[in-house]
Amino acid sequence: MSYVHQHLMEDEEVVYQTHVHWIVFIPWFLITILILSAMFFVPDTPMIIAAIRVVAGLFFMKATATLIFYWTSEYGVTSKRVLGKTGLVRIRSLDILLLKVEAVRLDQGILGRMLDFGDLIVTGTGGTTETLYDVPSPLMVRNLIQEQASRNYSDAAQHGHGEG
């Protein structure tokens, strides 16, 4: 069972759930491949080949750690909150009530626009900010957060639970 589903409150439903974008592990695998391919272009001395293997091994370990990060990270939008968890050993979680969301900002570069990923910065009341890194389809997720927040504000106002 996923982190988001395990942490639902009473009468709360999952609206959207995702992992971080696959782009997170591409740089480490590419660097590892480049380092390993360097073995074909350098002098064939045992010391150089050993050094390349050690460096490639270190980069492969980082690539593997990033892959584990990818598998163990998830974000969710529910009918009441924005949730997220990243990491396996060192866990970072976020939980923001939609009634407390003031703004959702998108940070997306050119590569993010081409491959449809970006960072969402969620600002809550009191100026607290939480960042959801490398979110796939960030415009859609931002719209979902805003729609759900709007519904929560409307429901709170109708039932006399508005802030103020």
PyMOL CGO cylinders between C-alpha atoms (Angstrom):
from pymol import cmd
from pymol.cgo import CYLINDER

trace = [
    CYLINDER, 0.00, 0.00, 0.00, 1.31, 3.45, -0.89, 0.3, 1, 1, 1, 1, 1, 1,
    CYLINDER, 1.31, 3.45, -0.89, 2.32, 6.18, 1.56, 0.3, 1, 1, 1, 1, 1, 1,
    CYLINDER, 2.32, 6.18, 1.56, -0.58, 8.40, 0.45, 0.3, 1, 1, 1, 1, 1, 1,
    CYLINDER, -0.58, 8.40, 0.45, -3.16, 5.64, 0.95, 0.3, 1, 1, 1, 1, 1, 1,
    CYLINDER, -3.16, 5.64, 0.95, -1.68, 4.66, 4.33, 0.3, 1, 1, 1, 1, 1, 1,
    CYLINDER, -1.68, 4.66, 4.33, -2.05, 8.22, 5.65, 0.3, 1, 1, 1, 1, 1, 1,
    CYLINDER, -2.05, 8.22, 5.65, -5.59, 9.11, 4.63, 0.3, 1, 1, 1, 1, 1, 1,
    CYLINDER, -5.59, 9.11, 4.63, -7.80, 10.86, 7.16, 0.3, 1, 1, 1, 1, 1, 1,
    CYLINDER, -7.80, 10.86, 7.16, -11.45, 10.04, 7.68, 0.3, 1, 1, 1, 1, 1, 1,
    CYLINDER, -11.45, 10.04, 7.68, -13.60, 10.96, 4.65, 0.3, 1, 1, 1, 1, 1, 1,
    CYLINDER, -13.60, 10.96, 4.65, -10.50, 11.76, 2.58, 0.3, 1, 1, 1, 1, 1, 1,
    CYLINDER, -10.50, 11.76, 2.58, -10.07, 10.51, -0.98, 0.3, 1, 1, 1, 1, 1, 1,
    CYLINDER, -10.07, 10.51, -0.98, -7.01, 10.36, -3.22, 0.3, 1, 1, 1, 1, 1, 1,
    CYLINDER, -7.01, 10.36, -3.22, -7.47, 12.66, -6.22, 0.3, 1, 1, 1, 1, 1, 1,
    CYLINDER, -7.47, 12.66, -6.22, -4.04, 12.13, -7.80, 0.3, 1, 1, 1, 1, 1, 1,
    CYLINDER, -4.04, 12.13, -7.80, -0.89, 10.22, -6.98, 0.3, 1, 1, 1, 1, 1, 1,
    CYLINDER, -0.89, 10.22, -6.98, 2.51, 10.10, -8.69, 0.3, 1, 1, 1, 1, 1, 1,
    CYLINDER, 2.51, 10.10, -8.69, 6.23, 9.44, -8.27, 0.3, 1, 1, 1, 1, 1, 1,
    CYLINDER, 6.23, 9.44, -8.27, 9.03, 11.84, -9.08, 0.3, 1, 1, 1, 1, 1, 1,
    CYLINDER, 9.03, 11.84, -9.08, 9.77, 12.16, -12.81, 0.3, 1, 1, 1, 1, 1, 1,
    CYLINDER, 9.77, 12.16, -12.81, 12.08, 9.55, -14.35, 0.3, 1, 1, 1, 1, 1, 1,
    CYLINDER, 12.08, 9.55, -14.35, 14.55, 12.27, -15.32, 0.3, 1, 1, 1, 1, 1, 1,
    CYLINDER, 14.55, 12.27, -15.32, 16.07, 12.17, -11.80, 0.3, 1, 1, 1, 1, 1, 1,
    CYLINDER, 16.07, 12.17, -11.80, 18.26, 9.17, -12.50, 0.3, 1, 1, 1, 1, 1, 1,
    CYLINDER, 18.26, 9.17, -12.50, 19.24, 9.81, -16.12, 0.3, 1, 1, 1, 1, 1, 1,
    CYLINDER, 19.24, 9.81, -16.12, 22.32, 11.99, -15.37, 0.3, 1, 1, 1, 1, 1, 1,
    CYLINDER, 22.32, 11.99, -15.37, 23.91, 9.38, -13.09, 0.3, 1, 1, 1, 1, 1, 1,
    CYLINDER, 23.91, 9.38, -13.09, 23.41, 6.52, -15.52, 0.3, 1, 1, 1, 1, 1, 1,
    CYLINDER, 23.41, 6.52, -15.52, 24.73, 8.61, -18.42, 0.3, 1, 1, 1, 1, 1, 1,
    CYLINDER, 24.73, 8.61, -18.42, 27.84, 9.61, -16.48, 0.3, 1, 1, 1, 1, 1, 1,
    CYLINDER, 27.84, 9.61, -16.48, 28.44, 5.97, -15.51, 0.3, 1, 1, 1, 1, 1, 1,
    CYLINDER, 28.44, 5.97, -15.51, 28.18, 4.88, -19.15, 0.3, 1, 1, 1, 1, 1, 1,
    CYLINDER, 28.18, 4.88, -19.15, 30.52, 7.67, -20.27, 0.3, 1, 1, 1, 1, 1, 1,
    CYLINDER, 30.52, 7.67, -20.27, 33.10, 6.71, -17.66, 0.3, 1, 1, 1, 1, 1, 1,
    CYLINDER, 33.10, 6.71, -17.66, 32.93, 3.04, -18.59, 0.3, 1, 1, 1, 1, 1, 1,
    CYLINDER, 32.93, 3.04, -18.59, 33.24, 3.88, -22.29, 0.3, 1, 1, 1, 1, 1, 1,
    CYLINDER, 33.24, 3.88, -22.29, 36.37, 5.90, -21.48, 0.3, 1, 1, 1, 1, 1, 1,
    CYLINDER, 36.37, 5.90, -21.48, 38.13, 2.58, -20.86, 0.3, 1, 1, 1, 1, 1, 1,
    CYLINDER, 38.13, 2.58, -20.86, 38.22, 2.08, -24.63, 0.3, 1, 1, 1, 1, 1, 1,
    CYLINDER, 38.22, 2.08, -24.63, 39.99, 5.39, -25.29, 0.3, 1, 1, 1, 1, 1, 1,
    CYLINDER, 39.99, 5.39, -25.29, 42.67, 5.59, -22.59, 0.3, 1, 1, 1, 1, 1, 1,
    CYLINDER, 42.67, 5.59, -22.59, 46.03, 3.82, -22.43, 0.3, 1, 1, 1, 1, 1, 1,
    CYLINDER, 46.03, 3.82, -22.43, 45.59, 0.19, -21.41, 0.3, 1, 1, 1, 1, 1, 1,
    CYLINDER, 45.59, 0.19, -21.41, 47.47, 0.42, -18.13, 0.3, 1, 1, 1, 1, 1, 1,
    CYLINDER, 47.47, 0.42, -18.13, 46.24, -1.44, -15.05, 0.3, 1, 1, 1, 1, 1, 1,
    CYLINDER, 46.24, -1.44, -15.05, 46.33, 1.70, -12.88, 0.3, 1, 1, 1, 1, 1, 1,
    CYLINDER, 46.33, 1.70, -12.88, 44.17, 3.79, -15.24, 0.3, 1, 1, 1, 1, 1, 1,
    CYLINDER, 44.17, 3.79, -15.24, 41.68, 0.98, -15.86, 0.3, 1, 1, 1, 1, 1, 1,
    CYLINDER, 41.68, 0.98, -15.86, 41.41, 0.35, -12.09, 0.3, 1, 1, 1, 1, 1, 1,
    CYLINDER, 41.41, 0.35, -12.09, 40.82, 4.07, -11.45, 0.3, 1, 1, 1, 1, 1, 1,
    CYLINDER, 40.82, 4.07, -11.45, 38.11, 4.21, -14.11, 0.3, 1, 1, 1, 1, 1, 1,
    CYLINDER, 38.11, 4.21, -14.11, 36.41, 1.14, -12.63, 0.3, 1, 1, 1, 1, 1, 1,
    CYLINDER, 36.41, 1.14, -12.63, 36.46, 2.67, -9.13, 0.3, 1, 1, 1, 1, 1, 1,
    CYLINDER, 36.46, 2.67, -9.13, 35.00, 5.96, -10.38, 0.3, 1, 1, 1, 1, 1, 1,
    CYLINDER, 35.00, 5.96, -10.38, 32.39, 4.12, -12.48, 0.3, 1, 1, 1, 1, 1, 1,
    CYLINDER, 32.39, 4.12, -12.48, 31.49, 2.01, -9.45, 0.3, 1, 1, 1, 1, 1, 1,
    CYLINDER, 31.49, 2.01, -9.45, 30.96, 5.14, -7.35, 0.3, 1, 1, 1, 1, 1, 1,
    CYLINDER, 30.96, 5.14, -7.35, 28.76, 6.71, -10.01, 0.3, 1, 1, 1, 1, 1, 1,
    CYLINDER, 28.76, 6.71, -10.01, 26.85, 3.44, -10.42, 0.3, 1, 1, 1, 1, 1, 1,
    CYLINDER, 26.85, 3.44, -10.42, 26.19, 3.40, -6.65, 0.3, 1, 1, 1, 1, 1, 1,
    CYLINDER, 26.19, 3.40, -6.65, 24.84, 6.96, -6.90, 0.3, 1, 1, 1, 1, 1, 1,
    CYLINDER, 24.84, 6.96, -6.90, 22.70, 5.92, -9.88, 0.3, 1, 1, 1, 1, 1, 1,
    CYLINDER, 22.70, 5.92, -9.88, 21.35, 2.98, -7.86, 0.3, 1, 1, 1, 1, 1, 1,
    CYLINDER, 21.35, 2.98, -7.86, 20.63, 5.24, -4.86, 0.3, 1, 1, 1, 1, 1, 1,
    CYLINDER, 20.63, 5.24, -4.86, 18.78, 7.63, -7.16, 0.3, 1, 1, 1, 1, 1, 1,
    CYLINDER, 18.78, 7.63, -7.16, 16.75, 4.75, -8.59, 0.3, 1, 1, 1, 1, 1, 1,
    CYLINDER, 16.75, 4.75, -8.59, 15.79, 3.71, -5.04, 0.3, 1, 1, 1, 1, 1, 1,
    CYLINDER, 15.79, 3.71, -5.04, 14.86, 7.36, -4.36, 0.3, 1, 1, 1, 1, 1, 1,
    CYLINDER, 14.86, 7.36, -4.36, 12.63, 7.26, -7.44, 0.3, 1, 1, 1, 1, 1, 1,
    CYLINDER, 12.63, 7.26, -7.44, 10.90, 4.06, -6.34, 0.3, 1, 1, 1, 1, 1, 1,
    CYLINDER, 10.90, 4.06, -6.34, 10.36, 5.23, -2.76, 0.3, 1, 1, 1, 1, 1, 1,
    CYLINDER, 10.36, 5.23, -2.76, 9.17, 8.77, -3.49, 0.3, 1, 1, 1, 1, 1, 1,
    CYLINDER, 9.17, 8.77, -3.49, 5.57, 9.72, -4.07, 0.3, 1, 1, 1, 1, 1, 1,
    CYLINDER, 5.57, 9.72, -4.07, 3.35, 12.75, -4.10, 0.3, 1, 1, 1, 1, 1, 1,
    CYLINDER, 3.35, 12.75, -4.10, -0.40, 12.90, -3.73, 0.3, 1, 1, 1, 1, 1, 1,
    CYLINDER, -0.40, 12.90, -3.73, -3.28, 15.31, -3.83, 0.3, 1, 1, 1, 1, 1, 1,
    CYLINDER, -3.28, 15.31, -3.83, -6.29, 14.28, -1.79, 0.3, 1, 1, 1, 1, 1, 1,
    CYLINDER, -6.29, 14.28, -1.79, -9.64, 15.87, -1.16, 0.3, 1, 1, 1, 1, 1, 1,
    CYLINDER, -9.64, 15.87, -1.16, -8.12, 17.52, 1.96, 0.3, 1, 1, 1, 1, 1, 1,
    CYLINDER, -8.12, 17.52, 1.96, -4.32, 17.69, 1.67, 0.3, 1, 1, 1, 1, 1, 1,
    CYLINDER, -4.32, 17.69, 1.67, -1.16, 17.72, -0.39, 0.3, 1, 1, 1, 1, 1, 1,
    CYLINDER, -1.16, 17.72, -0.39, 1.05, 14.82, 0.70, 0.3, 1, 1, 1, 1, 1, 1,
    CYLINDER, 1.05, 14.82, 0.70, 4.51, 13.72, -0.19, 0.3, 1, 1, 1, 1, 1, 1,
    CYLINDER, 4.51, 13.72, -0.19, 7.27, 11.38, 0.88, 0.3, 1, 1, 1, 1, 1, 1,
    CYLINDER, 7.27, 11.38, 0.88, 10.77, 10.98, -0.44, 0.3, 1, 1, 1, 1, 1, 1,
    CYLINDER, 10.77, 10.98, -0.44, 13.47, 8.57, 0.58, 0.3, 1, 1, 1, 1, 1, 1,
    CYLINDER, 13.47, 8.57, 0.58, 13.90, 5.11, 2.06, 0.3, 1, 1, 1, 1, 1, 1,
    CYLINDER, 13.90, 5.11, 2.06, 16.45, 5.43, 4.86, 0.3, 1, 1, 1, 1, 1, 1,
    CYLINDER, 16.45, 5.43, 4.86, 16.28, 9.18, 5.32, 0.3, 1, 1, 1, 1, 1, 1,
    CYLINDER, 16.28, 9.18, 5.32, 12.61, 10.01, 4.89, 0.3, 1, 1, 1, 1, 1, 1,
    CYLINDER, 12.61, 10.01, 4.89, 11.29, 13.50, 4.19, 0.3, 1, 1, 1, 1, 1, 1,
    CYLINDER, 11.29, 13.50, 4.19, 7.54, 13.93, 4.26, 0.3, 1, 1, 1, 1, 1, 1,
    CYLINDER, 7.54, 13.93, 4.26, 5.19, 16.82, 3.72, 0.3, 1, 1, 1, 1, 1, 1,
    CYLINDER, 5.19, 16.82, 3.72, 1.57, 17.27, 4.61, 0.3, 1, 1, 1, 1, 1, 1,
    CYLINDER, 1.57, 17.27, 4.61, -0.29, 20.51, 3.90, 0.3, 1, 1, 1, 1, 1, 1,
    CYLINDER, -0.29, 20.51, 3.90, -3.99, 20.97, 4.50, 0.3, 1, 1, 1, 1, 1, 1,
    CYLINDER, -3.99, 20.97, 4.50, -5.63, 22.43, 1.41, 0.3, 1, 1, 1, 1, 1, 1,
    CYLINDER, -5.63, 22.43, 1.41, -7.39, 25.00, 3.63, 0.3, 1, 1, 1, 1, 1, 1,
    CYLINDER, -7.39, 25.00, 3.63, -3.91, 26.31, 4.49, 0.3, 1, 1, 1, 1, 1, 1,
    CYLINDER, -3.91, 26.31, 4.49, -2.63, 26.59, 0.89, 0.3, 1, 1, 1, 1, 1, 1,
    CYLINDER, -2.63, 26.59, 0.89, -2.13, 30.20, -0.19, 0.3, 1, 1, 1, 1, 1, 1,
    CYLINDER, -2.13, 30.20, -0.19, -0.22, 29.70, -3.45, 0.3, 1, 1, 1, 1, 1, 1,
    CYLINDER, -0.22, 29.70, -3.45, 1.29, 27.06, -5.70, 0.3, 1, 1, 1, 1, 1, 1,
    CYLINDER, 1.29, 27.06, -5.70, 4.26, 28.16, -7.80, 0.3, 1, 1, 1, 1, 1, 1,
    CYLINDER, 4.26, 28.16, -7.80, 5.84, 26.21, -10.66, 0.3, 1, 1, 1, 1, 1, 1,
    CYLINDER, 5.84, 26.21, -10.66, 9.58, 26.26, -11.30, 0.3, 1, 1, 1, 1, 1, 1,
    CYLINDER, 9.58, 26.26, -11.30, 10.27, 24.67, -14.69, 0.3, 1, 1, 1, 1, 1, 1,
    CYLINDER, 10.27, 24.67, -14.69, 13.24, 25.03, -17.03, 0.3, 1, 1, 1, 1, 1, 1,
    CYLINDER, 13.24, 25.03, -17.03, 13.45, 24.34, -20.74, 0.3, 1, 1, 1, 1, 1, 1,
    CYLINDER, 13.45, 24.34, -20.74, 14.21, 20.63, -20.28, 0.3, 1, 1, 1, 1, 1, 1,
    CYLINDER, 14.21, 20.63, -20.28, 11.29, 20.42, -17.84, 0.3, 1, 1, 1, 1, 1, 1,
    CYLINDER, 11.29, 20.42, -17.84, 8.97, 21.99, -20.39, 0.3, 1, 1, 1, 1, 1, 1,
    CYLINDER, 8.97, 21.99, -20.39, 10.15, 19.58, -23.09, 0.3, 1, 1, 1, 1, 1, 1,
    CYLINDER, 10.15, 19.58, -23.09, 9.82, 16.47, -20.87, 0.3, 1, 1, 1, 1, 1, 1,
    CYLINDER, 9.82, 16.47, -20.87, 6.89, 17.75, -18.76, 0.3, 1, 1, 1, 1, 1, 1,
    CYLINDER, 6.89, 17.75, -18.76, 8.34, 17.93, -15.24, 0.3, 1, 1, 1, 1, 1, 1,
    CYLINDER, 8.34, 17.93, -15.24, 9.11, 20.66, -12.73, 0.3, 1, 1, 1, 1, 1, 1,
    CYLINDER, 9.11, 20.66, -12.73, 9.18, 21.68, -9.09, 0.3, 1, 1, 1, 1, 1, 1,
    CYLINDER, 9.18, 21.68, -9.09, 6.01, 22.82, -7.34, 0.3, 1, 1, 1, 1, 1, 1,
    CYLINDER, 6.01, 22.82, -7.34, 6.46, 25.22, -4.44, 0.3, 1, 1, 1, 1, 1, 1,
    CYLINDER, 6.46, 25.22, -4.44, 3.41, 25.16, -2.18, 0.3, 1, 1, 1, 1, 1, 1,
    CYLINDER, 3.41, 25.16, -2.18, 3.09, 28.17, 0.13, 0.3, 1, 1, 1, 1, 1, 1,
    CYLINDER, 3.09, 28.17, 0.13, 0.90, 27.79, 3.16, 0.3, 1, 1, 1, 1, 1, 1,
    CYLINDER, 0.90, 27.79, 3.16, -0.52, 30.28, 5.63, 0.3, 1, 1, 1, 1, 1, 1,
    CYLINDER, -0.52, 30.28, 5.63, 2.14, 31.89, 7.74, 0.3, 1, 1, 1, 1, 1, 1,
    CYLINDER, 2.14, 31.89, 7.74, 4.61, 31.77, 4.85, 0.3, 1, 1, 1, 1, 1, 1,
    CYLINDER, 4.61, 31.77, 4.85, 5.59, 28.12, 5.19, 0.3, 1, 1, 1, 1, 1, 1,
    CYLINDER, 5.59, 28.12, 5.19, 6.76, 26.60, 1.94, 0.3, 1, 1, 1, 1, 1, 1,
    CYLINDER, 6.76, 26.60, 1.94, 7.16, 23.02, 0.83, 0.3, 1, 1, 1, 1, 1, 1,
    CYLINDER, 7.16, 23.02, 0.83, 8.68, 21.94, -2.46, 0.3, 1, 1, 1, 1, 1, 1,
    CYLINDER, 8.68, 21.94, -2.46, 7.64, 18.92, -4.47, 0.3, 1, 1, 1, 1, 1, 1,
    CYLINDER, 7.64, 18.92, -4.47, 10.70, 18.22, -6.65, 0.3, 1, 1, 1, 1, 1, 1,
    CYLINDER, 10.70, 18.22, -6.65, 10.65, 16.83, -10.19, 0.3, 1, 1, 1, 1, 1, 1,
    CYLINDER, 10.65, 16.83, -10.19, 6.88, 16.39, -10.41, 0.3, 1, 1, 1, 1, 1, 1,
    CYLINDER, 6.88, 16.39, -10.41, 5.59, 14.88, -13.67, 0.3, 1, 1, 1, 1, 1, 1,
    CYLINDER, 5.59, 14.88, -13.67, 2.86, 16.97, -15.35, 0.3, 1, 1, 1, 1, 1, 1,
    CYLINDER, 2.86, 16.97, -15.35, 3.34, 19.85, -12.90, 0.3, 1, 1, 1, 1, 1, 1,
    CYLINDER, 3.34, 19.85, -12.90, 0.77, 22.16, -14.52, 0.3, 1, 1, 1, 1, 1, 1,
    CYLINDER, 0.77, 22.16, -14.52, -1.92, 19.53, -14.15, 0.3, 1, 1, 1, 1, 1, 1,
    CYLINDER, -1.92, 19.53, -14.15, -0.90, 18.81, -10.54, 0.3, 1, 1, 1, 1, 1, 1,
    CYLINDER, -0.90, 18.81, -10.54, -0.88, 22.54, -9.73, 0.3, 1, 1, 1, 1, 1, 1,
    CYLINDER, -0.88, 22.54, -9.73, -4.38, 22.88, -11.19, 0.3, 1, 1, 1, 1, 1, 1,
    CYLINDER, -4.38, 22.88, -11.19, -5.58, 19.88, -9.13, 0.3, 1, 1, 1, 1, 1, 1,
    CYLINDER, -5.58, 19.88, -9.13, -4.19, 21.41, -5.94, 0.3, 1, 1, 1, 1, 1, 1,
    CYLINDER, -4.19, 21.41, -5.94, -5.85, 24.74, -6.72, 0.3, 1, 1, 1, 1, 1, 1,
    CYLINDER, -5.85, 24.74, -6.72, -9.19, 23.09, -7.59, 0.3, 1, 1, 1, 1, 1, 1,
    CYLINDER, -9.19, 23.09, -7.59, -9.19, 20.99, -4.43, 0.3, 1, 1, 1, 1, 1, 1,
    CYLINDER, -9.19, 20.99, -4.43, -8.17, 23.99, -2.30, 0.3, 1, 1, 1, 1, 1, 1,
    CYLINDER, -8.17, 23.99, -2.30, -10.99, 26.03, -3.83, 0.3, 1, 1, 1, 1, 1, 1,
    CYLINDER, -10.99, 26.03, -3.83, -13.49, 23.25, -3.00, 0.3, 1, 1, 1, 1, 1, 1,
    CYLINDER, -13.49, 23.25, -3.00, -12.22, 23.12, 0.57, 0.3, 1, 1, 1, 1, 1, 1,
    CYLINDER, -12.22, 23.12, 0.57, -12.53, 26.91, 0.97, 0.3, 1, 1, 1, 1, 1, 1,
    CYLINDER, -12.53, 26.91, 0.97, -16.09, 26.79, -0.42, 0.3, 1, 1, 1, 1, 1, 1,
    CYLINDER, -16.09, 26.79, -0.42, -17.07, 23.90, 1.85, 0.3, 1, 1, 1, 1, 1, 1,
    CYLINDER, -17.07, 23.90, 1.85, -15.58, 25.63, 4.90, 0.3, 1, 1, 1, 1, 1, 1,
    CYLINDER, -15.58, 25.63, 4.90, -17.41, 28.87, 4.08, 0.3, 1, 1, 1, 1, 1, 1,
    CYLINDER, -17.41, 28.87, 4.08, -20.74, 27.04, 3.60, 0.3, 1, 1, 1, 1, 1, 1,
    CYLINDER, -20.74, 27.04, 3.60, -20.38, 25.26, 6.91, 0.3, 1, 1, 1, 1, 1, 1,
    CYLINDER, -20.38, 25.26, 6.91, -19.21, 28.34, 8.82, 0.3, 1, 1, 1, 1, 1, 1,
    CYLINDER, -19.21, 28.34, 8.82, -15.68, 27.07, 9.34, 0.3, 1, 1, 1, 1, 1, 1,
    CYLINDER, -15.68, 27.07, 9.34, -13.95, 29.82, 7.41, 0.3, 1, 1, 1, 1, 1, 1,
    CYLINDER, -13.95, 29.82, 7.41, -10.78, 31.33, 8.75, 0.3, 1, 1, 1, 1, 1, 1,
    CYLINDER, -10.78, 31.33, 8.75, -10.85, 34.67, 10.36, 0.3, 1, 1, 1, 1, 1, 1,
]
cmd.load_cgo(trace, "trace")
